[in-house]
Amino acid sequence: MAKYRCTVCNYIYDADNEEKKFEELPDGWSCPVCNSPKNVFVLLTEKSEVYEKEGSTVSDIMVAQMAELGLKHVFGIPGTSILGVVDAIRRNDKLEFIQVRHEQTAALMASAYGKLTGHVAACLTVAGPGATNLATGLYDAKLDNSPVVAMTGMVQRQLIGPGSFQEIDQYSFFEPLTVFNKILMSKDQTTSLSALAIKHSIIERGVSHIGIPNDVQKLPYSSKIAPFEGNFPNRATKPADYLMEKAAKIIDQSERPVIIAGFGAMGHGEVLLNIAKRIMAPITTTFKAKGVLDETEELYVGSHGGIGSTSSTKLVNDADLIIVVGSSFSDMTQIPEKKTVQIDMDPMMIAKQYPVKVGLIGNCSEILPAIYELVQEKKRPEYLKEIKILNNEWKNLLKEDIDDKKTPLRAPYIIKVLNDKIADNAVITLDVGEHCWWFGRNFWMKKSQKMVMSGYLATMGFGLPAALASQIIYPDRQVICITGDGGFSMLMADFLTAVKNNLPIKVFIFNNQQLGMIMQEKKMEGYDIWQTELQNLDYAAYARECGGVGITVKTPDELPKSVDKALSTDKPVIVDINTDPMRFI
């Protein structure tokens, strides 16, 4: 019978040992341990197999090895120096190639894929300008610890060095942003470098790059393909018992604990909530971690940091202990120096900003259930009362922001309508811009919703590529892209990619005809508002020209019906919303 392995937590589905036996995992399947989607499971083979097909090449072996280790999607643009690899992908029925309009889109799609699944996707392009165009997306992956493999073509080996057409020093170019960076110079390196690229990317949670000279891609070659099983360590680890007991004792002794959940806590919201209820502590999240748990829970007090809630700020400032789970302590999150129990899988994250009482290194799937069993149950009725009062004050403040009469439309009203209407299991991709502030403050994530964004790099243009990747991962779920006119226009050509591949993403553009966030920052710092205005475009008409659906919203009363129309269609949609640029002025 079939055996599949989750590449995120290493859970193995073995049909021989399961009550329900599936030769192929069904649609909608998710990992029972870490809740990762079906897409990240790989079919296991029990021994090395020789890849032998008539006319097989280095490129065939390379992509076959990567596919065996779980690679399923490649995003990119074909071109002269990478044609051998592209044709090998065409012939491999385990891989899907998505052609995009810009290499930055390919890299950002792969980065978003890694953030949502914990597993690797690949981006592919030619030598020279194709390779350099990947940089922004790959830096996004590097800074947010997203596993990505980049495959770039190169000039023929004998032409490396003299300064050939489209030749750059690709090794040096990719070195600062990768955890693994190699040039495949000999066919005998093929399986080892291909396997190591996947392995380094997944285990070290970063970017791997392989450059493949044009002539090497076409060399005849056959080789054993290394199986997944036995080649990857099990990452379901937890600290020594005495450290766990020490952490539990510190938690038990606290009077005003607060749990701060970062992106590393994704997929573990239920057990986090169980711990919070057991010790009666509020939960706040970093912005990037919105969606860790259902934000309607009474112990959830909003996000923390620059876009955070007043309730979170007050409770964290007054806490006698913070329990920080999977947060990188970004300056934007503004986690203060407190007595701290910190949980993270990366040892370098422990005590990143200041010393902690206990640092627990390991996987949340192992540590959090153990913490739940060790800590004592607390009641804290006065603390719970305080949490409720602060939460109500915060929610009332948000309600005051909503104006359903003003034209152009105010962002809090737009967010409210989206909050009311999009599916409870929607995947939301967030671009960078002023709309982020409003989403972070005003949107309340539901239990099964997911949100993905560009974190540390905060790159404009992320929203659309992330939506494309999200719809590929979750074909049966609503994918909502929330973006501004500035961010969307950076990579808007790839709306055509959604149309071409029948990806019914819903793009909501907060069109204020400004670089709105920059305008506000200029105002705050006392600068004249200059060079932030944008030439307007009829984005709805653009959507229709591309073959999608375009909807224009100019008044508040048009918005609810327009959102309903967008969500009811099975085509890619752009909703162009005339948005107030002067909210804070």
N, C-alpha and C positions, 0 to 999 in steps of 0.2 A: 504494500500500500504506500501511498505518497507520504512524504515528510517535508514539511515546510519550516523555515526558521525565520523568526522576526529579527531583522537586522538591527533593531533598536535595542531590545532588551535580551535577545537571544533565546526567547521562549521557542520551543519546538513543538509544532503540531504534528503528531504522529497518528495517522489514521488508524493504525492497528490498536492504539490505546485510547481512542476517543469513542464516546457513545454515538455521536453522529460522524459517520465516516465520509470525508470528501476527498475524491481524487483531485479535484480542483477547488480551491477556496471560492466560496460563493460571493456574489456581489454583496456589498455591505458588511463583509466580514471585518472584524477588528481584533487586535491582539487582546486576549483576556487578561494579560498582565499589565501592559502599558497603554492599551487603547489605540495603538498605532493602526493606520488603515491597511487594508489588504495589499496595497501597492508595495509596501516595504518588505513583504515576505518573499523569500526565495525558495525555489524547489531544490531540495538537497540531493546531491549525488553522493554515493558512498565510496567511490574510488575515482582516481584520476582516469580520464578518458583521452584518447588521442583524437584530435580534431583533424580528420583527413577527408577532404573533398577534392575532387578533381580541380586542379588549378588554384588551390588555396594559397594565400599569400600571408605576409606578415600582418597586414591589416585585418585579414580574416581571423587570425589567431588572437590578435590584440582585442578585437571587439568580442570575440567568443569568450575570452578569459574574463573580461569585464562583465559580460552578461551572466556568466556563471556565478560571479560574486555579487550579483544583485542589481547591476545597472539595468534600467529599463527604458529610460528616456534620454534622448540626446537633442539638444536645442542648438541651432546654428545656421550657418550659411555656407553652402558648398563653394569651392573655388579651386583654382588650378593646383595649388600646392597641397591640397587635402583630398583630392578626388579619390585616391585609393581607399582611404578610410571611409569616405562617404559611400562608396560602392559596396564595401564590406558590410556596412550597416544595412544597406538596402537588402542584402542577401541573408541577413540574420533575422529570423522570425521572432527572436526574443526581444528585439529592440524596436522602439518607435522613434523616428526622426521627425522633429517639428522644425520646419523651415521658418525663420523669422526675417524681419526687414532690417534689423540692426543688431550687431554683435552685443551691444550693451544689453539689449533685451534678452538675448540668450543667457548671458551671465546672471542677470537679475532673476530670470526664471529659475535657473539652477539653484541660486541662493535661496529663493523663496521655497523651492521644493525641499531643500535640506532643512529649513526652519520648520516646515509643517510636518515633515515625516521623520526627521533624524537620520534619513538615509540619503544616498548620493544620487545626483543626476549629473549629466555632463553637458558642457557647452563646447562647441566645435567651430573652428574658423581657419582662415588661411594665414600665411606668414605676413609679417609687416603690419599694415594698418588693421587687418582683421584681428591680429593678436593684441595690438594696443587698444582697440575698441572694447576688449573684454575687461579692461582694468577696473573700471568703476564698479561693475557688478561683482568682480572677484574680491575687491577690497571690502565691499559690503558683506560678502560671505566670510572673509577673514575676520573682520571686526566683530561679527555676530556669531562666530563659531559655527558656521553652517558648512556641512560637507559638500564639496563640489569637485568634480574632475574637469579640467580644461584640456582639450586636445587641439593642438595647433599644427598646421602644416609648416614645412620649412623648405627652403631651396635644397637642391640636391647636395649631397655631402661634399662633392668635389668643388662646389661653388661657395661653400661656407668660408667666409673670411675676406675675399677680395672686394666685397661690396657689390653683390649681385642685385638684380631687380627684386624689390620687395624684401631684401634681406636686412634684418636687424639682429642684434645680439639677444635672441629670445630667452636664452638661459638667464642672463643677467637681468633682463626686464622682469621676469616672473619671480626671481629669487626673493625679493622682499615681501611678497604677499602669499607665499606658499609654505606648506609644511612638507611638501615633497615636490621636487623639481628636477626632471631628468630629460635628456635627449636620447632617443632610441637610435643608436648608431649602428647596431648590429642585430641581425635577426635572432641571434641566440639570446638576446636580452628580452625578447618580446613578452613571454609569459611572466617572467619575474617582475619586470617593470610595470606591466599592466596590473598584476595582482597587488604590488606594493602601492601603486597609485590609489587604488580603491581602499586598501587597508589603512594607509596613513590618513586618508581623508576622513574615514568613518571614525577611527579610533582617536585621532588627534583633533577631530571636528574642525577641519580647515580645508584649504584649497590644495589639490594636487594638480601638477601640470606635467604633461608629456608632450614634447616637441618631436615630430616625426618627419625626417627629411623625405622629400618626394620620392626619391629612388628607393629608399628602404621600404616604403609602404607597399611597393609592387613586387618585392622579392618573393619567389616561391618558397613556401615554408609549411611544415606541419609539425605539431608539437602536442604533448600532453597538456590538458587543461586542468589546473589545480581546482579541486572542489572547495565549496564554501566551508563545509563541515571539517573541523580540525584545523582551520587556518585563522580563526578569529577567537580572541579570548572572550570569556564570559564576563560581562561588565556588571553583573548583578552583585555588587560588593557592598559591604558595610564595615564600619570601624570595629575595633575591639570592644568587648562587652563593657570593660571598665569605663571607657569613654562615653558609651551610650548611657550608662548608669549615672555618670557624673553630670551629663547634660540633663537627664531627667530630674536629678536632685535640684539642680539650679532652677529648672522650670517650676518644680513643686514649691520652691521657696519664694518665688516671685508673687507680688500682689497685683501688679498691673502689667502683665505680659502683652505684647503685641506681635502677631505673626506678619512678616513681610515676605510675600511670595514673588520671586523673580521668574524670568522665562524658563529657568531650569526646573521649575516646579510644574511646568505644563504636563498635563496628563495625570496629575496626582491631586487634583482638586478635591476629590471625594475624601481621601484620607486626611488631607489638610483640614478640611471642614470638620471631620470627626475629632481631630486633635483639638481644634478650636472650641468645639462644643464640650469636650471633656475637661479642658482647663479653663473654659469660659474666657476666651481671649478674642479680640477683634482681629480680622484679617484685612490687610491692605496689600495692594499689588504695585509693582512697578508698571509704568505705562506699557512696556513691551509685553507684560504678562497679563494684560487684560484678557479675561476669558478663562483663567485658571479655574475659576468656579463660577457658579451662578451668582450674578451680582445683585440679585434680589434677596439673597440670604441676609438675615438680620445681623449677623456678625461681620458682614462685609461693609467696610467703611470708605470705599472709593480708592482711587489710585493715590500714590504718594509722589511727591516731587513738585516740579514746576507747574504741571497741569493738574496737580492733585487736589483732593478735597480738603475743606477746612476741618472736617472730622478726623481724617487721617493725620493731618499735621498736628492737631491738638493731642491726639491719643499717643502718637509716636513720641512727641516731645515730653509728655508726662509719664511715659513708660518707665518701669524699673528694670525691664528686660525686653529685648527684641530677639525674636527667633527668625533669622534670615535664611530663606530657602532658595537657592539657585539664583541669587542676584549678583551682578558684577560690580555693584556699588558705583554706578555712573554718577558723575557730578549732577546730572539732570534729575536723578532720583532723590538726591539730598538726604541720604540716610545719615542721621546724626551719630556721634560717638556715644555709645551706651554699653551697658553690660549686654553681651551678645552671645547667643548660641548660633553658630553658623553651619549650614549644611551646603555642601557643594561637591561635585564630582571632580573639579579641577583643584588640585592642591594650591596652585598659585592664587586662587581666588580667596583662600582663607586668610583673614586678617589683611586684606588688600589695602584698606584705608587706615585701620587702627587695630590694636590687639583685641582678641576675643577671649571670652572665658573658656569656651570649648569650640573647637573646629572639627566637624564630622565630615570625613571624606568618603564619598561613595555614591551609590545610586539611590535616588529618592524612593524607588520602588521597594528597596530593602530597608532603608533607614526610617522612613516615616511610619510604616506599620509597627516597627519595633519601638519607636518613641511612644506611639499611642498605647502600647501595652505597658510601658514602663511608668508613664506619668500618672499622678493621682487625679481623681475627679474632683473638680472644684465647682462651687455654686456662684459666688460673687454677685449677689443680686444688685448691689449698689453700682458695681462696675457695669453690669448689663444695662441698668437704667440709664447710666451716663452715656453709654454707646448709643442707645435708642434716641436720646435727646439730641445728641450731636448729629446723628444721621438725619433726623427729621429737620433740623436747622439747615443742614446742607441741601437736602432735597427741596426745601422751600426756597432756598436761594436760587437753585437751578430753575425752579418754576417761574420765578420772577424774570428770568432771562428770556423766556419764551414769549414771542410776540407774533401772533398769527395774523396780524393785520398789515404790518409794515411792508412796503415795497421800496427798494429791492428786498428780497427775503432775508431774514436774519438766520444765521447759522444754527442757533439753538432750536429754532422751530423746525428747520430741515432735519436736524438730528432726531428730534422727537418723532416726526412722521416716519422716518426710517426705522427708528426703534420700535414703533408700534406695528409696522407692516412687514418687515423682512422675516424670513423663516426662522424658527427657533434653532435650526441646525445650519444656518447660513455660514459661509466662510467669507470673512470681511478682509479685504486688502486695503491698506491705508497708505496713501502717498504722503509726501512731506509738504507742509504748508500750514497756513493759518487754520485750516479745517481740522488739523490734528488737535489743536487746543480744545476745540469744541467737542470733538469725538471723545477725547480723553476725559473731559469733565462731564459730558451730558449723556453719553451712550451707556446703557446698562446691558452688559453681555449676559446672555442666557446660557444655561448649563451646557448645551451641545453646540453652541456657536464657537467659531475659531476666528482669531484675528492675527494677521501677520503684517509686519512693517519693517522698514529699514531703521535699525536701532542706532548703533554708534556712528555709522557713516552719515545717517540721515540724508540719503540721496534722493533728490527730486526725480520723479520719473519711475519710482519703484512700483507704484500702485498697479499700473496696467500689466507689466510683465508678471507680477505676483498673481494677478487675477487669472492670467492665462495658465500659469502653472497650477493654480488651485483648482481650476475647472478640469484639468487633466487628471489630477489626483482624486478629485471628488466629482465625478461626472454626473451624479444624481442629486447634487446639492446646489442650492442657490449660491452663486459667487457674486459678491457685492464689492465693487471698487469705489472707494470714496477718495476723490482727488480734487485738486484745484486746476484752474485753467493753465497756470504756470507749469505745474508738474506734468499734467497730461500731455501738453503740447511737446514736451521733450522727446517722447517716444510714441507719439500718436499714430505713426505709420503702422504700428503693430496691432492696431485695431483690425487691420486687414487680416492679420494672422488669426484672430478670433473668428472672423467671417469664413475664411478659407477652411478652417478646421472644425467648423460648426460648434464652437465653444460659446454657449449662450451667456456670457458674462454681462453683468449690469453695471454700467459705469455712471456714477453720479458726479457731475462736475459742479463744484462750487465756483461759479464763474463771476468773479468780482472785478475782472479786467485789471487786476493788480497782482504783483508779487506781494500778497497781503501781509505775510509774516514779516517780510523785510520792511514794508511800509511802517508797520507797528513798531519794529525795533528802531527804525530811524527816529520816529516820534519820541520813543522812550529815552533815547540818547541825545535828544536835542538837535538832530540833524534836519535839514530841509528835506521834505519828501520829493525826491528827484530820481528819475529813471527806474521807478517801480511800476509805472503804468504799462499795460500790455495792449497791443493792438487786438481788438476783439475779432472773433471768428464765430460763424454759425456752426457750432459743433454738432447740432442735431442734423443739419444739412450734410455735414461731412459724414456722419454715421450712415445716412441714407445713400450717399454716393459710394460708400464702401460696400453696400449690400446689407447693412444692418438696419436697425430701427433707431430713428432719431426723434426725440421729444424735447420741446422747449417749454420751460416754466418761467413765466414772467411775474405772476402774482401768487400770493399765498393760497388762495382758494383753488388754484390749478394743481397744487402739489399732490394732495392725497390721491386724486384720480390718476395723475401722471405716474406716480409710483406704482399704483395697482396695475396700470397698463404695462409698465416696464417689466414687472415681476410675472406677468401672465404670459408673456411671449416666450417662444423657444428659440429666439434669435439673439445675437449680441445687440445690446442696447446702449445708447448714450442718452442720458437725461441732462440737458444743458440748463442749469438753474441760475437765474439772474440773482446774484447774491450781494448783500450789502458790504462794501469795502471799508466803511467808516465806522464800524461798530464801536471802537474804543476811542474815537476822536471827537 
